[in-house]
Amino acid sequence: QVQLVESGGGLVQAGGSLRLSCAASGRTFSIYAMGWFRQAPGKEREFVAAISQSGGSTYYPNSVKGRFTISRDSDKNTVYLQMNSLKPEDTAVYYCAARPPTPFNSDTFYYREAEYNYWGQGTQITVSS
């Protein structure tokens, strides 16, 4: 129902900034919660950020809180991830994901990879020292 395409990845020096974009197809974008995850070589995929379907609530792990900001633009069917003060440990492939509506809702759902049904192809972020 939803297809996602990430863009904006690349090389950046430590302390620099990047903005990722995730363009979504489909007419139901506005009712989907959206999230960003990342995976470094040899590590499990980890939660980075999420935003509620209305855009009224955002969620971050401690590793990126205060540095990353997720936002969405319903008119453009796009979700963004603004990344500031980047660190070498932020190096990973970043994935955009969409979570459809559920009969019941909880804040914990935003952190759960299994709750997201649609995924983009990923975009590489490399942060040099």
C-alpha positions in Angstrom: 0.0 0.0 0.0 2.9 2.3 0.7 6.3 2.6 -1.0 9.2 4.5 0.5 12.3 6.0 -1.1 15.1 7.6 1.0 17.5 10.2 -0.2 20.1 12.6 1.2 22.7 10.2 2.5 26.4 10.7 2.0 29.7 11.7 3.6 30.0 14.2 6.3 32.6 15.3 8.8 32.1 14.8 12.5 30.1 17.7 13.9 28.4 18.4 10.6 24.8 18.0 9.6 22.7 16.1 7.0 19.0 16.0 6.2 17.4 12.8 5.0 14.2 12.7 3.1 11.7 9.8 2.7 9.2 10.1 -0.1 6.1 8.0 0.3 3.6 6.9 -2.3 0.0 6.1 -1.6 -3.0 8.1 -0.7 -3.0 7.0 3.0 0.4 8.6 4.0 -1.3 11.0 6.4 -2.7 8.1 8.6 0.7 6.3 8.9 3.1 6.7 11.7 6.6 7.1 10.3 10.0 6.1 11.7 13.7 6.0 11.0 16.0 3.0 11.8 19.7 2.4 11.2 22.0 -0.5 10.9 25.8 -0.5 11.1 27.9 -3.4 9.9 27.8 -6.3 12.4 25.1 -4.7 14.5 21.4 -5.1 14.9 19.0 -2.6 13.3 18.2 0.1 15.9 15.5 2.7 16.4 16.4 6.3 15.5 13.2 8.4 15.5 9.5 8.2 15.0 6.6 10.6 14.5 2.9 10.0 15.0 0.4 10.1 12.2 -0.7 13.6 13.1 2.9 14.8 13.7 2.0 15.8 17.2 4.3 13.4 18.9 7.9 12.5 18.3 10.2 9.8 19.8 13.9 9.4 20.0 16.4 7.1 21.8 19.0 8.7 24.1 21.7 8.2 21.5 20.3 10.8 19.2 18.0 12.9 21.5 18.9 16.6 21.1 20.8 16.0 17.9 18.2 14.5 15.5 14.8 15.9 14.6 12.0 14.0 12.7 9.3 15.9 10.9 6.7 15.3 8.2 5.0 17.2 5.4 1.7 15.8 4.5 1.3 18.0 1.4 4.5 16.4 0.0 4.0 12.9 1.4 7.5 13.2 2.8 9.1 12.5 6.2 12.5 14.1 7.1 15.3 13.4 9.5 17.5 16.4 10.3 20.8 15.2 11.8 23.0 17.7 13.6 26.3 17.2 15.5 27.0 14.0 13.8 29.4 11.5 15.3 31.4 8.7 13.8 29.1 6.2 15.6 26.2 7.5 13.6 27.7 5.8 10.5 25.1 3.3 9.3 22.5 2.6 6.6 19.4 4.5 7.5 16.0 3.2 6.7 12.6 4.9 6.5 9.6 2.9 7.7 5.8 3.3 7.9 3.4 1.9 10.5 -0.2 1.5 9.5 -3.1 2.3 11.9 -3.9 -0.3 14.5 -7.1 -1.0 16.5 -5.2 -0.1 19.7 -2.3 2.3 20.1 0.5 2.7 22.6 3.6 4.9 22.6 5.7 1.7 22.9 4.6 0.8 19.4 6.8 3.5 17.9 9.9 1.9 19.1 9.2 -1.6 17.8 10.6 -2.6 14.5 8.1 -5.3 14.1 5.2 -2.8 14.1 6.4 -1.2 10.9 5.1 -2.9 7.8 6.7 -0.9 5.0 10.4 -0.1 4.5 12.6 1.9 2.1 15.7 0.6 0.5 18.1 2.5 2.8 20.6 5.2 2.4 24.3 5.2 3.6 25.5 7.8 6.1 29.2 7.9 6.8 30.6 10.3 9.4 34.4 10.8 9.4 36.5 11.8 12.4 
